[in-house]
Amino acid sequence: MSSAPRYLAPKTLRASVPDPMPMAQALRAHEGLVRLGERLEASRRRLRVITPALPGNLIASVQPGPLDEEGWSLLVANAAVAAKLRHLLPRLEALLAQAGLPGRIRIKLAQK
């Protein structure tokens, strides 16, 4: 009989939990997440390029949106901001082209 004496608690198996991985390391470890991070940074870069051409009161109402093969989306807070940006599209697209980032800009209302 090889069981432990009654006065000792039975051994319990503990689940093995891996050490936590820093978020940046996890993002670098997955190819799809690396590409997503690159697209996010490219979208933010485009916003930095066009920000000087935006009227001061519009800047807070504009966010960088998805970047894909067809173009780049700007997410806006409301229809009034969208209308104003549509008037500025030729200038904004010209700024992107000058920065070596040509492409079409789409204006979309941000989902709440």
C-alpha positions as CSV (number, residue, x, y, z in Angstrom):
1,M,0.0,0.0,0.0
2,S,1.6,3.2,-1.2
3,S,-1.0,5.8,-0.2
4,A,-0.1,8.7,2.0
5,P,-0.9,8.5,5.7
6,R,-4.3,9.8,6.6
7,Y,-2.9,12.8,8.5
8,L,-1.3,14.2,5.3
9,A,-3.5,16.0,2.8
10,P,-3.8,14.3,-0.5
11,K,-1.7,15.8,-3.3
12,T,-3.6,17.9,-5.7
13,L,-2.5,18.7,-9.2
14,R,-2.3,22.3,-10.1
15,A,-3.0,23.6,-13.5
16,S,0.0,24.9,-15.2
17,V,-0.4,28.6,-16.1
18,P,2.2,30.2,-18.4
19,D,3.9,33.4,-17.3
20,P,2.2,36.5,-18.6
21,M,3.7,37.8,-21.8
22,P,4.1,41.6,-22.3
23,M,1.5,42.9,-24.9
24,A,4.2,44.2,-27.2
25,Q,5.9,40.8,-27.3
26,A,2.6,39.1,-28.0
27,L,1.9,41.5,-30.9
28,R,5.3,40.9,-32.4
29,A,4.9,37.1,-32.1
30,H,1.8,36.9,-34.4
31,E,2.2,37.7,-38.1
32,G,-1.4,38.9,-38.5
33,L,-1.2,41.2,-35.5
34,V,2.1,42.6,-36.8
35,R,0.4,43.5,-40.1
36,L,-2.5,45.0,-38.1
37,G,-0.1,47.1,-36.1
38,E,1.6,48.3,-39.2
39,R,-1.7,49.4,-40.8
40,L,-2.7,51.2,-37.6
41,E,0.6,53.1,-37.6
42,A,0.2,53.9,-41.3
43,S,-3.3,55.2,-40.7
44,R,-2.1,57.4,-37.8
45,R,0.8,58.7,-39.9
46,R,-1.7,59.8,-42.6
47,L,-3.7,61.7,-40.1
48,R,-0.5,63.5,-38.9
49,V,0.2,64.5,-42.5
50,I,-3.3,66.0,-43.1
51,T,-3.8,67.5,-39.6
52,P,-2.2,70.9,-40.5
53,A,-4.8,71.4,-43.2
54,L,-7.7,70.8,-40.9
55,P,-9.5,73.8,-39.3
56,G,-8.7,73.8,-35.5
57,N,-12.2,73.0,-34.4
58,L,-12.4,69.9,-36.6
59,I,-9.3,68.2,-35.4
60,A,-11.0,66.8,-32.3
61,S,-13.8,65.4,-34.4
62,V,-11.6,63.3,-36.7
63,Q,-10.0,59.9,-36.1
64,P,-7.9,57.7,-38.3
65,G,-9.8,54.8,-39.7
66,P,-9.0,51.7,-41.6
67,L,-6.4,51.6,-44.4
68,D,-6.8,49.1,-47.1
69,E,-5.9,48.6,-50.8
70,E,-8.8,50.9,-51.9
71,G,-7.9,53.8,-49.7
72,W,-8.0,55.3,-46.3
73,S,-11.0,56.1,-44.1
74,L,-11.4,59.1,-41.8
75,L,-13.9,58.5,-39.0
76,V,-15.8,61.6,-38.1
77,A,-18.1,62.5,-35.2
78,N,-21.1,63.8,-37.2
79,A,-22.5,64.7,-40.6
80,A,-21.5,68.4,-40.3
81,V,-17.9,67.4,-39.9
82,A,-18.2,64.9,-42.8
83,A,-19.6,67.6,-45.1
84,K,-16.8,70.0,-44.2
85,L,-14.2,67.4,-44.8
86,R,-15.7,66.5,-48.2
87,H,-15.0,70.1,-49.3
88,L,-11.4,69.7,-48.2
89,L,-10.8,66.2,-49.8
90,P,-8.8,67.5,-52.8
91,R,-6.4,69.4,-50.6
92,L,-6.1,66.5,-48.1
93,E,-5.4,64.0,-50.9
94,A,-2.8,66.3,-52.4
95,L,-1.0,66.5,-49.0
96,L,-0.9,62.7,-48.8
97,A,0.4,62.5,-52.4
98,Q,3.2,65.0,-51.6
99,A,4.1,62.9,-48.6
100,G,4.4,59.8,-50.8
101,L,1.1,58.3,-49.5
102,P,-1.3,58.6,-52.5
103,G,-4.7,57.2,-52.3
104,R,-8.4,57.9,-52.0
105,I,-9.8,59.2,-48.7
106,R,-13.2,58.0,-47.6
107,I,-15.2,59.9,-45.0
108,K,-17.3,57.7,-42.6
109,L,-19.4,58.5,-39.6
110,A,-17.9,56.9,-36.4
111,Q,-20.1,54.3,-34.9
112,K,-21.1,55.1,-31.3
